[in-house]
């Protein structure tokens, strides 16, 4: 290593250079490399195609039979989940229609009053369009909430009737 002093702005600083490393490094010439050479830790068989997958069903691993009590509990849980689904979605749709009609009529009335005040065309389609959007938004939001409630109800039914199944 050699130490050199620079003159100028940084005259009080010293610069260290390594003459062995300062030479330009030439890139190595590239040659084709086989998969076996580049991945020595992985066993590569040239005879098999690594892009294929084999899906098999093992007949020796049969499904474990559950006892009659667990089967009965599972059947009861499935019936309860069905009726919970029907009931929850029915309530959600009816609530969405009710809230949609209320919000849609409020929006339509508001647009109609605005048109009367501004003396615009009373047959404007804007009230119908915005009222329809309000109805659709209320219905969608209500169905979304019903689906979230249903997930919770199904989870509680599973927890109570079937336990923690692995």
Number of C-alpha atoms within 10 A of each C-alpha: 8 8 10 11 12 12 10 7 7 10 9 10 11 12 11 11 12 10 9 8 8 8 8 7 7 6 6 6 5 6 6 5 8 9 13 13 10 9 10 9 8 10 9 15 10 9 6 8 9 9 5 7 7 5 6 6 7 7 7 6 7 7 7 6 8 9 8 9 9 14 13 14 15 16 14 15 18 17 11 16 20 13 11 18 19 12 13 19 20 14 15 22 19 14 17 24 18 15 18 24 19 16 20 24 19 15 22 21 15 14 20 21 14 14 17 12 9 9 9 11 10 13 10 12 13 14 23 18 14 16 24 19 16 22 22 18 17 23 22 17 15 22 21 16 15 22 16 12 17 19 14 12 17 18 12 14 18 19 13 12 17 18 13 8 6 3
